[in-house]
């Protein structure tokens, strides 16, 4: 059993004492967690006993964290308990429960330390001590994890070995003692400075512990994957859940690397590469170090306490990857970095801008050298793609011109002439379209002052369609000709597709749009990181063009799906974004609503075929709403018809899995990938109409299905397929 990652912010939830579970509740929760720890080691595992232990104080604490940090850990745990009861890989489900509960205690500490800082001036010492006592109580659940020794990359960078013990548990407890002393407020200004500094020490000590936890499980995966598949699966699961705990600390500054780490921890163990995981982890934490340094630079000489806090954060985040600095650059460089970090903290305490600048320069130079040694995920084009690059540059120039008032039609016409127009004409010829004529007509409308806002949108969205189709065309050409074309020829076309993607990467970067609770309009959802998913797919596909491995064609096929389907999803999000605007403005600003309706129509034309082939009547309804009376635009109907079209594609691929399972593993895996990608398009809406628990069950089943295909486990495949089909049917019944 597997759970898909969901990215949520680590959060700086600041809660009042009234919002937090008290010490007795937390102590009871810790006892319940320890009871579950004993129960999950029994054979067989008693799901009912675990459910009983979970109910009460422990579940209350989980729900507190869910509310404070916009998480859904309670659902993850409940589904895992049901998996144990049903006998569906109970050992893996037990790991979900254990590591998810560790995350709860971790996050409860994180939140309470922040609450102490935020409420230092307003709350009494007694109230703050109570919160700190809750921190100490929660720490008892995870002290064993925090006490572990470092895990570091081996000298040959092929595996992970044990390092020295950083005594993070000791660091944490000593930091808590300093916080407790400062809560007396005998010198409020200095004491607040202590709290600001120690906030980093405590929280990042915990983060480092779970960073080590990830590497410990990766080391076990590498050791066991050739000899013990069952143990390997459990270790991979532990690494997966551990990583969720620190994911937001990596994802903010290394989003593509974050996706690579998650892909390795949720995929087949054969693809786990220690050097890549450690490198991407470090890149994420390097970003946090730089962020704290920038904060220190802004505050030095202005706000001494904040400068001290930022310097503490700089050092705390850097300590996470110090052992890897030593592996890659040597003990002397590590020592120099530690000295520079200490100097920055001293300079901050002294409020010295010159000394701070000197320390920051030293840190930055070492970080640059270290980053150069990392094995990072990057797209490196080697082909001459100037033709496409110039077309993209012209498109971006038109974007700037459209934003001016008045809009300069002659400048837009000049920018369009050349490579951009040639690319448009090539796409027209390939797909029997008239985009070039549409763009020229829209330019003429701008020139004549004829509905300039509408015409500008026709230009922009039509050209976005050109680049989307160019990506589809080139990646499809590569896949179709993988066996017959030489690697350099394939690489050229792949590089061209990647170059075209730079024109519409902003569209792929949008957050989800989801129905409101009353289903009358739409609102922002979470960010699905489609831009980063597509970027990683381009990287993975390009590496496979070497044809060095027997399954490289399948890798390219899967990469193509992870480019095309997320692009489709991003344009569908674009449709819903404009629908939201239409509904918001149609009663107050008809002209604006019409522009947004046109944008929605143009976005939809790009991906219409993905809906029309399996929901032709729904496709007609969507187009009618996007071109007709503004009053007829209904969010629930459009969302429903989009989902119905995607469900048709999903069912077709499930049928392909059934026909190829055990016969053509590569084709079955490709179909499984498509199923997962299509489900993700409507998964937020499924959760709204059904429940969070059914969302989790669906995600588990999707991973189970893929794993069943990889291992030829027909029983597991049947169970997973049945779950997927049942949930889809229940969801479809809720659509209008």
C-alpha positions in Angstrom: 0.0 0.0 0.0 1.2 3.5 -0.9 0.2 7.1 -0.3 0.9 9.8 -2.8 2.6 12.9 -1.6 0.7 16.1 -1.0 2.6 19.3 -0.7 1.5 21.5 2.2 3.5 24.2 3.9 5.4 23.4 7.0 3.4 26.3 8.4 4.2 28.8 11.0 0.8 28.3 12.7 0.7 30.5 15.7 -2.0 29.3 18.1 -3.2 30.5 21.4 -3.1 28.3 24.4 -6.8 27.7 24.1 -6.3 26.2 20.6 -3.7 23.7 21.8 -4.0 20.3 23.4 -2.9 20.6 27.0 0.0 18.7 28.6 -2.2 15.9 29.9 -3.8 15.4 26.5 -0.4 15.2 24.8 1.0 12.8 27.4 -2.1 10.6 26.9 -1.5 10.8 23.1 2.1 9.8 23.5 1.1 6.8 25.6 -1.4 5.8 22.9 1.2 6.2 20.2 3.6 4.0 22.1 0.8 1.4 22.5 0.3 1.5 18.7 4.0 1.0 18.4 3.7 -2.3 20.3 0.6 -3.4 18.5 2.1 -2.9 15.0 4.9 -5.2 15.8 2.6 -8.1 16.6 1.7 -10.9 14.1 -0.9 -10.6 12.9 -1.4 -6.9 13.4 -4.7 -6.2 15.2 -6.3 -3.3 13.4 -9.2 -3.0 15.8 -6.8 -2.6 18.7 -4.9 0.1 16.9 -8.2 1.9 16.1 -9.1 1.8 19.7 -5.7 3.2 20.8 -5.9 5.9 18.2 -9.4 7.1 19.2 -9.3 9.7 21.9 -6.4 12.0 22.8 -4.2 10.9 20.0 -6.8 11.5 17.3 -7.6 14.9 18.9 -4.0 15.9 18.6 -4.0 14.8 14.9 -7.1 16.8 14.2 -5.5 19.8 15.9 -2.5 19.6 13.5 -4.8 19.0 10.5 -6.7 22.2 11.3 -3.6 24.3 12.1 -1.6 23.3 9.1 -4.2 22.5 6.5 -3.3 18.8 6.5 -5.4 15.6 6.3 -3.3 13.3 8.4 -6.4 11.9 10.2 -7.7 10.5 6.9 -4.3 9.0 6.1 -4.3 7.2 9.4 -7.9 6.0 9.2 -7.4 4.6 5.8 -4.2 2.8 6.9 -6.1 1.3 9.8 -8.7 0.0 7.4 -5.9 -1.5 5.2 -4.7 -3.4 8.2 -8.2 -4.7 9.0 -8.7 -5.8 5.4 -5.3 -7.5 5.3 -4.0 -5.3 2.4 -0.3 -5.1 3.1 -0.7 -4.5 6.8 3.0 -4.0 7.5 3.2 -1.2 5.1 0.0 0.3 6.5 1.5 0.1 9.9 4.4 2.2 8.8 2.0 4.8 7.4 0.4 5.0 10.8 3.7 5.2 12.8 5.5 7.7 10.6 2.4 9.9 10.1 2.0 10.0 13.9 5.6 11.0 14.2 4.8 13.8 11.9 2.0 14.9 14.1 4.2 15.2 17.2 6.9 16.9 15.1 4.5 19.5 13.8 2.9 20.0 17.2 6.3 21.0 18.5 7.0 23.2 15.5 3.7 25.0 16.0 4.1 25.5 19.7 7.7 26.9 19.5 6.4 29.4 17.0 3.4 30.2 19.3 5.9 31.0 22.1 7.8 33.4 19.9 4.6 35.1 18.5 2.9 35.4 21.9 6.0 36.3 23.9 5.0 39.9 24.6 1.2 39.3 25.0 1.1 36.1 27.1 2.2 35.7 30.7 5.2 33.7 31.6 3.0 31.0 33.1 1.0 30.7 29.8 4.2 30.4 27.8 5.7 27.8 30.1 2.5 25.7 29.7 3.0 25.7 26.0 6.7 24.8 26.4 5.7 21.9 28.7 3.5 20.7 25.9 6.5 20.8 23.6 8.5 18.6 26.1 5.6 16.2 26.4 5.3 15.8 22.6 9.0 15.3 22.2 8.9 12.2 24.3 7.1 10.4 21.3 10.0 11.1 18.9 13.1 11.3 21.0 14.4 8.0 19.7 14.3 9.2 16.1 16.0 12.5 17.0 18.8 10.7 18.8 20.0 8.8 15.7 23.5 9.1 14.2 24.2 10.9 10.9 23.8 9.1 7.6 26.3 10.2 4.9 27.2 9.4 1.3 29.9 6.8 0.9 33.2 7.8 -0.7 32.2 6.3 -4.0 28.8 8.1 -3.8 26.9 4.8 -4.5 25.4 4.2 -1.1 24.9 5.7 2.3 26.8 4.8 5.5 26.6 5.8 9.2 28.4 8.9 10.3 29.0 10.6 13.7 26.2 11.3 16.1 25.2 15.0 16.1 23.3 14.5 19.4 20.3 16.3 18.1 18.3 15.2 21.1 20.8 16.9 23.4 20.7 20.0 21.2 17.0 20.1 21.4 16.8 19.6 25.2 19.5 22.2 25.8 17.7 24.7 23.6 14.4 24.0 25.4 16.2 24.8 28.7 17.4 28.1 27.3 13.9 28.9 26.2 12.5 28.1 29.6 14.9 30.4 31.3 14.0 33.2 28.9 10.3 32.8 29.6 10.9 34.3 33.1 11.2 37.7 31.2 13.7 39.1 33.6 15.1 41.1 30.7 12.3 41.1 28.2 14.3 42.5 25.2 17.2 40.1 25.6 14.9 37.2 26.5 12.9 37.7 23.3 16.2 37.6 21.4 16.9 34.2 23.0 13.5 32.9 22.0 14.0 34.2 18.4 17.3 32.4 18.2 16.3 29.2 19.9 13.2 28.9 17.8 15.5 27.9 14.9 17.7 25.6 17.0 14.8 23.5 18.3 12.8 23.3 15.1 15.7 22.7 12.6 17.2 20.1 15.0 14.0 18.1 14.5 14.1 18.7 10.7 17.7 17.4 10.6 16.6 14.3 12.5 14.0 13.5 9.8 16.5 14.3 7.1 18.7 11.7 8.6 15.7 9.4 8.9 15.1 9.7 5.1 18.7 8.8 4.4 18.7 5.9 6.9 15.8 4.3 5.0 17.4 5.0 1.6 20.5 3.2 2.9 18.3 0.2 3.8 16.6 0.2 0.4 20.0 0.1 -1.4 21.2 -2.7 0.9 18.1 -4.9 0.5 16.6 -4.3 -2.9 18.4 -7.1 -4.6 17.7 -9.7 -1.9 14.7 -8.9 0.2 11.8 -7.2 -1.7 9.4 -7.2 1.2 11.9 -5.4 3.6 12.8 -3.0 0.8 9.2 -2.0 0.3 8.8 -1.3 4.0 12.0 0.7 4.1 11.0 2.7 1.0 7.6 3.4 2.7 9.4 4.7 5.8 11.6 6.9 3.7 8.5 8.2 1.9 6.7 9.2 5.0 9.8 10.6 6.7 10.3 12.8 3.7 6.8 14.2 3.9 7.7 15.7 7.3 10.5 17.9 5.8 9.2 18.2 2.2 8.2 21.8 2.4 11.7 22.7 3.6 13.1 21.3 0.3 10.3 22.1 -2.1 10.2 25.9 -1.8 13.7 26.4 -3.2 14.1 23.2 -5.1 10.7 22.2 -6.5 11.9 20.0 -9.3 14.4 18.2 -7.1 11.6 17.7 -4.6 9.6 15.9 -7.2 12.6 13.8 -8.1 13.0 12.7 -4.5 9.3 11.9 -4.2 9.4 9.9 -7.5 12.3 7.8 -6.2 10.7 7.2 -2.8 7.3 6.2 -4.3 8.6 4.3 -7.3 10.5 1.2 -7.9 13.5 0.6 -5.6 15.7 0.1 -8.7 15.5 3.8 -9.4 16.7 5.0 -6.0 20.0 6.8 -6.3 21.6 8.0 -3.1 23.7 10.7 -4.6 20.7 12.3 -6.4 18.5 12.2 -3.3 21.2 13.8 -1.1 22.0 16.4 -3.7 18.5 17.5 -4.1 17.9 17.6 -0.4 21.0 19.8 0.0 19.9 22.1 -2.8 16.6 22.7 -1.0 18.3 23.5 2.3 20.9 25.7 0.6 18.0 27.8 -0.6 16.8 28.1 3.0 20.3 29.1 4.1 20.4 31.8 1.5 17.0 33.1 2.5 18.0 33.4 6.1 21.2 35.2 5.1 19.2 37.7 3.0 17.0 38.3 6.0 20.1 38.9 8.2 21.5 41.3 5.7 18.2 43.3 5.7 18.0 43.5 9.5 21.6 44.1 10.6 21.9 47.6 11.9 18.1 47.9 11.9 16.7 45.2 14.0 19.3 43.4 16.1 17.0 40.7 17.5 15.7 39.8 14.0 19.3 39.8 12.6 20.3 37.4 15.4 17.4 35.2 14.6 18.1 35.1 10.9 21.8 34.3 11.6 20.7 31.5 13.8 18.5 30.2 11.0 21.4 30.4 8.6 23.5 28.2 10.8 20.7 25.8 11.7 19.8 25.1 8.1 23.4 24.7 7.1 24.1 22.2 9.8 21.7 19.8 8.0 24.1 19.3 5.1 27.5 20.0 6.9 28.4 16.3 6.9 27.8 16.2 3.1 30.0 19.3 2.6 32.8 17.3 4.3 32.2 14.3 2.1 32.4 16.3 -1.1 34.8 19.1 -0.2 36.8 17.9 2.8 37.0 18.6 6.5 38.9 21.8 6.1 36.1 23.4 4.0 33.5 22.1 6.5 35.5 23.8 9.2 35.7 27.0 7.3 31.9 27.0 6.8 31.3 26.4 10.5 33.6 29.2 11.3 31.9 31.6 8.9 28.5 30.6 10.3 29.7 31.3 13.9 31.1 34.6 12.7 27.8 35.6 11.3 26.0 34.9 14.6 28.6 36.8 16.5 28.4 39.8 14.1 24.7 39.8 14.5 24.9 39.8 18.2 27.3 42.8 18.0 25.0 44.4 15.3 28.1 44.8 13.1 27.2 45.3 9.4 30.9 45.0 8.2 31.5 41.8 10.0 28.2 40.4 8.9 29.0 41.2 5.2 32.4 39.5 5.6 30.8 36.3 7.1 28.0 36.2 4.5 30.6 36.5 1.7 32.6 33.6 3.1 29.4 31.4 3.5 28.2 32.3 0.0 31.6 31.3 -1.6 31.6 27.9 0.1 27.9 27.3 -0.8 28.7 28.0 -4.4 31.6 25.5 -4.4 29.4 22.9 -2.7 26.5 23.3 -5.0 28.8 22.7 -8.0 29.6 19.3 -6.5 26.0 18.2 -6.2 24.4 15.7 -8.6 21.4 17.9 -9.5 18.4 17.5 -11.9 18.8 20.0 -14.7 17.7 20.2 -18.3 20.7 20.9 -20.5 20.0 21.4 -24.1 22.8 20.6 -26.6 21.0 21.2 -29.9 20.6 24.4 -31.8 17.1 25.5 -31.1 17.4 29.1 -32.0 14.4 29.0 -34.3 12.1 28.0 -31.5 13.9 30.1 -28.9 13.4 33.2 -31.1 9.7 32.4 -31.5 9.4 32.2 -27.7 11.2 35.5 -27.3 8.8 37.1 -29.7 5.8 35.7 -27.9 7.1 37.1 -24.6 7.7 40.5 -26.3 4.1 40.5 -27.5 3.0 39.8 -23.9 4.7 42.9 -22.8 3.2 44.9 -25.6 -0.3 43.7 -24.9 0.0 45.1 -21.3 0.6 48.7 -22.5 -2.0 51.3 -22.9 -2.6 52.0 -25.7 -1.7 48.6 -27.3 0.7 49.1 -30.2 -0.6 47.0 -33.0 2.4 47.8 -35.3 4.8 46.6 -32.7 2.9 43.4 -32.1 2.8 42.8 -35.9 6.5 43.3 -36.1 7.2 40.9 -33.2 4.9 38.3 -34.8 6.6 38.4 -38.1 9.5 36.0 -38.4 10.1 32.8 -36.5 6.9 33.1 -34.4 4.7 33.3 -37.4 6.6 30.5 -39.1 6.0 28.2 -36.1 2.3 29.1 -36.2 2.1 28.3 -39.9 3.9 25.0 -39.3 1.3 24.0 -36.6 -1.5 25.2 -38.9 -0.3 22.9 -41.6 0.2 19.9 -39.3 -3.2 20.1 -37.7 -5.4 21.8 -40.4 -5.9 24.9 -38.3 -6.1 28.6 -39.1 -4.3 30.1 -36.1 -2.1 32.4 -38.2 -5.2 33.9 -39.8 -6.8 34.3 -36.4 -3.8 36.1 -35.0 -3.5 38.4 -38.0 -7.2 39.3 -37.8 -6.8 40.0 -34.1 -3.8 42.3 -34.8 -5.9 44.1 -37.3 -8.7 44.5 -34.7 -6.2 46.1 -32.4 -4.9 48.3 -35.2 -8.5 49.5 -35.8 -9.4 49.8 -32.1 -12.0 47.1 -32.5 -12.6 45.4 -29.1 -8.9 45.7 -28.3 -9.0 43.7 -25.0 -10.8 40.8 -26.7 -8.4 40.9 -29.7 -5.4 41.0 -27.4 -6.6 37.8 -25.7 -7.1 36.1 -29.0 -3.5 36.8 -29.9 -2.1 35.6 -26.5 -4.2 32.4 -26.1 -3.9 31.5 -29.8 -0.1 31.6 -29.5 -0.2 29.6 -26.3 -2.1 27.0 -28.3 0.6 27.0 -30.9 3.3 26.3 -28.4 1.2 23.6 -26.7 0.6 21.8 -30.0 4.3 22.2 -30.9 5.2 20.4 -27.6 2.7 17.7 -28.4 4.0 17.4 -32.0 7.7 17.1 -31.2 7.4 14.8 -28.2 5.1 12.5 -30.2 7.5 12.5 -33.1 10.3 11.4 -30.7 8.2 8.6 -29.3 6.9 7.4 -32.7 10.4 7.4 -34.2 12.4 6.3 -31.1 13.7 3.1 -32.8 14.4 4.5 -36.2 16.0 7.9 -35.5 19.5 8.5 -34.2 20.0 9.8 -30.7 21.1 13.2 -31.9 18.0 13.5 -34.1 15.8 12.6 -31.2 17.6 15.0 -28.9 17.1 17.9 -31.3 13.3 17.4 -31.4 13.1 16.9 -27.6 15.2 20.1 -27.1 12.8 21.9 -29.5 9.8 20.8 -27.4 11.5 21.9 -24.2 12.3 25.3 -25.8 8.6 25.7 -26.8 7.6 24.9 -23.2 9.3 28.0 -22.0 6.6 30.0 -23.6 3.8 28.5 -21.5 5.5 27.5 -18.3 3.6 30.3 -16.6 0.3 28.7 -17.5 1.5 25.4 -16.1 2.5 27.0 -12.8 -1.0 28.0 -11.8 -2.8 26.7 -8.7 -5.8 24.4 -8.9 -9.3 25.8 -9.2 -11.9 23.9 -7.2 -15.6 24.3 -6.7 -16.8 26.2 -3.6 -18.8 24.2 -1.1 -22.1 25.3 -2.6 -20.8 24.5 -6.1 -21.9 27.9 -7.4 -18.4 29.2 -8.3 -14.7 28.4 -8.1 -11.9 29.2 -5.7 -8.1 28.6 -5.4 -7.0 25.1 -4.4 -3.5 23.8 -3.8 -0.6 24.1 -6.2 -0.2 20.9 -8.2 3.3 22.0 -9.3 2.5 21.0 -12.9 5.4 23.2 -14.2 7.9 21.3 -12.1 6.4 18.0 -13.0 6.7 18.8 -16.7 10.3 20.0 -16.3 11.3 16.8 -14.5 9.6 14.8 -17.3 11.6 16.6 -19.9 14.8 15.7 -17.9 13.9 12.1 -17.6 12.9 11.7 -21.2 16.0 13.3 -22.5 18.3 11.0 -20.5 16.5 8.0 -22.0 17.2 9.2 -25.6 20.6 7.6 -25.3 19.0 4.2 -25.7 21.4 2.8 -23.2 18.8 0.7 -21.4 16.3 -1.8 -22.6 13.3 0.1 -21.2 14.4 3.6 -22.4 11.5 3.7 -24.9 9.1 3.1 -22.1 10.8 5.8 -20.1 10.3 8.3 -22.9 6.7 7.2 -23.3 6.0 7.8 -19.6 7.9 11.1 -19.8 5.8 12.2 -22.7 2.6 11.5 -20.7 4.0 13.5 -17.8 4.4 16.4 -20.2 1.2 16.2 -22.2 -1.4 15.3 -19.6 -0.2 18.0 -17.0 -0.2 20.5 -19.9 -3.8 19.5 -20.6 -4.6 19.9 -16.9 -3.0 23.3 -16.8 -5.2 24.5 -19.7 -8.3 23.1 -18.0 -7.3 25.0 -14.9 -7.1 28.0 -17.1 -10.6 27.4 -18.3 -11.9 27.2 -14.7 -9.9 30.3 -13.7 -11.7 32.3 -16.4 -15.1 30.7 -15.5 -14.5 32.0 -11.9 -13.9 35.5 -13.4 -17.1 35.4 -15.5 -19.2 34.5 -12.5 -17.6 37.1 -10.4 -18.0 39.9 -12.9 -21.0 39.2 -15.1 -23.4 41.2 -12.9 -21.1 44.2 -12.3 -18.6 44.4 -15.2 -20.0 42.8 -18.4 -17.0 43.8 -20.6 -14.6 42.2 -18.2 -16.7 39.1 -18.0 -16.8 38.8 -21.8 -13.0 39.0 -22.0 -12.7 36.3 -19.4 -15.3 34.2 -21.2 -13.3 34.5 -24.4 -10.1 33.5 -22.6 -11.9 30.4 -21.2 -13.1 29.5 -24.7 -9.6 29.9 -26.2 -8.0 27.9 -23.4 -10.6 25.2 -23.9 -10.0 24.9 -27.7 -6.5 23.8 -27.0 -7.6 20.7 -25.0 -11.1 20.2 -26.3 -10.2 16.9 -28.0 -9.4 15.4 -24.5 -13.0 15.9 -23.4 -14.9 15.6 -26.7 -13.8 12.0 -27.6 -15.5 10.5 -24.5 -18.1 13.2 -23.7 -19.2 14.8 -27.0 -22.5 16.1 -25.5 -20.7 17.5 -22.5 -18.1 19.1 -24.8 -20.9 20.8 -26.7 -22.3 22.1 -23.4 -19.0 23.5 -22.3 -18.5 25.3 -25.6 -22.0 26.7 -25.5 -21.4 28.2 -22.1 -18.0 29.6 -23.1 -19.5 31.3 -26.2 -23.1 32.1 -25.2 -25.0 34.2 -22.7 -22.9 35.0 -19.6 -25.9 34.1 -17.4 -25.7 30.5 -18.6 -22.1 29.9 -17.4 -22.4 27.3 -14.5 -19.3 26.2 -12.7 -20.7 22.9 -11.5 -21.8 21.9 -15.0 -18.5 22.7 -16.6 -16.5 20.9 -13.9 -18.8 17.9 -14.2 -18.5 17.7 -18.0 -14.7 18.0 -17.9 -14.6 15.1 -15.4 -16.9 12.9 -17.5 -14.6 13.4 -20.5 -11.5 12.5 -18.5 -13.2 9.5 -16.9 -13.8 8.1 -20.3 -10.1 8.2 -21.1 -9.3 6.7 -17.7 -11.6 3.7 -18.3 -10.1 3.1 -21.7 -6.7 2.8 -20.1 -7.9 0.5 -17.3 -9.2 -1.7 -20.1 -5.7 -1.6 -21.7 -4.2 -2.6 -18.4 -6.5 -5.6 -18.2 -5.6 -6.7 -21.7 -1.8 -6.3 -21.3 -1.3 -7.3 -17.6 1.2 -10.2 -17.5 1.7 -10.0 -21.3 3.2 -6.6 -22.0 4.5 -5.0 -18.8 5.7 -1.8 -20.5 2.4 -1.2 -22.1 0.6 -1.9 -18.8 2.9 0.4 -16.9 2.3 3.2 -19.5 -1.5 2.7 -19.2 -1.2 2.8 -15.4 0.7 6.1 -15.6 -2.0 7.5 -17.7 -4.7 6.4 -15.3 -2.9 8.1 -12.4 -2.4 11.3 -14.4 -6.0 11.4 -15.5 -7.3 10.8 -11.9 -5.2 13.6 -10.6 -7.0 16.0 -12.9 -10.3 15.6 -11.1 -9.0 14.3 -7.7 -9.7 17.7 -5.9 -13.3 17.6 -7.1 -13.6 13.9 -6.1 -12.6 14.8 -2.6 -15.1 17.6 -2.5 -18.0 15.4 -3.7 -17.1 12.3 -1.8 -14.6 12.6 1.0 -11.0 13.0 1.9 -10.9 9.4 3.0 -11.9 8.2 -0.5 -9.3 10.5 -2.0 -6.7 8.7 0.1 -8.1 5.3 -0.9 -7.9 6.3 -4.5 -4.3 7.4 -4.2 -3.4 4.2 -2.4 -5.1 2.1 -5.1 -3.2 3.9 -7.9 0.1 3.1 -6.4 -0.9 -0.4 -5.6 -1.9 -0.9 -9.3 1.5 0.3 -10.5 3.3 -1.9 -8.0 1.2 -4.9 -9.0 2.1 -4.4 -12.7 5.8 -4.2 -11.8 5.7 -7.4 -9.8 3.1 -9.3 -11.9 0.9 -9.6 -8.8 -2.5 -10.3 -10.3 -4.4 -10.5 -7.0 -3.1 -7.1 -6.0 -3.9 -5.6 -9.4 -7.5 -6.9 -9.2 -8.0 -5.4 -5.7 -6.5 -2.1 -6.8 -8.5 -2.0 -10.0 -11.7 -2.8 -8.2 -11.1 0.0 -5.7 -10.4 2.5 -8.5 -13.5 1.5 -10.4 -15.8 1.6 -7.4 -14.6 5.1 -6.4 -14.9 6.4 -9.9 -18.4 5.1 -10.2 -19.4 6.7 -6.9 -17.8 10.0 -8.1 -19.5 9.9 -11.4 -22.9 9.5 -9.7 -22.3 12.8 -7.9 -21.6 14.7 -11.2 -24.4 16.8 -12.8 
